[in-house]
Amino acid sequence: MIRIITDSTSYFKQAEAEEYGIKVLPITYKSGNYIYLESYSGTDADIDNLLRSGYGYSTSHPDEAVFSSTFQNEIMQGNQVLCIPISSRLSLAYKAAMDAAVKLDNSNIAVFDSLQTAGGLHLLVKYAKLMANDGISLSKIYMALPKLNSKISTFFSVNDMISLRRSGRIGIVRMNVSTIMNLRPILSLKDGTIVSEDMARGTMDVIRKLSDKMPDNTKEAVINYIENTDTAIGVYNALKTKAPYLPIKLRKSGPVLAIHVGLGFVSVSYITE
């Protein structure tokens, strides 16, 4: 069996990960003097209040030792391993996984740089696992991943740029976001980096512009949000109006993403035929 391993920023629900046979490694986050493990979507309680507490907070990816022990456990069970972590341009998780794989020097272990997070990572991991379930070999899945990844697009908006500026994870992004003028950025994830797409004026314009990004041949979408429930539901309803039979997942993101993008985050990821 091919075991696909990813991290918690893919925001699978626990039952879903177990159904697909996907192993999710937690990313840790620290608030004040306390260290927590980010888990499955919907299981991190009271995150909104925690992040408003005013304590300093930070995140930490799984280190090389964690990846190494996880890989070895799967190999000992007779499984092959395909590890697809968060984008290397957003985290050092990919480097840690690669370092572990290189040292283990086992042809049954492959690590792929997703250049994704949140809904984009979720879709990439899901469809890779579906290929594995169809009996496609590890090497053929790995070779197919770049093409599969090219079919995935992610667009998002935030209430302000404070958390993104603090995180240092901004690529080509205009900074003139004004809460006074009710302006919100429309951003995207391109080749693993955050870039500017457009500006929206108010919530309804954010909903319209995020839903208008849906390609004509979209076969599934994932909406992620942090606190911004009304906007997320608005995007969901707009997409259902455009494509009533489109499968859409509405997922609350966890603290790791919240720390880096802020509580007003909402995104939509599309995968095309």
Buried (B, 14 or more C-beta within 10 A) or exposed (E): EBBBBBBBBBBBBEEBBEEBBBBBBBBBBBBEEEEBEBBBBEEBEEBBEBBEEEEEBEBBBBBBEBBBEBBBEBBEEEBBBBBBBBBBBBBBBBBBBBBBBEEBEBEBBBBBBBBBBBBBBBBBBBBBBEBBEEEBEBEEBBEBBEEBBEBBBBBBBBBBBEBBEEBEBBBEBBEEBEEEEEBBBBBBBBEBBBBBBBBBEEBEBBBBBBBEBBEEEBBBBBBBBBBBEEBBBBBBEBBBEEBEEBEBBBBBBBBBBBBBBBBBBBBBBBBBE
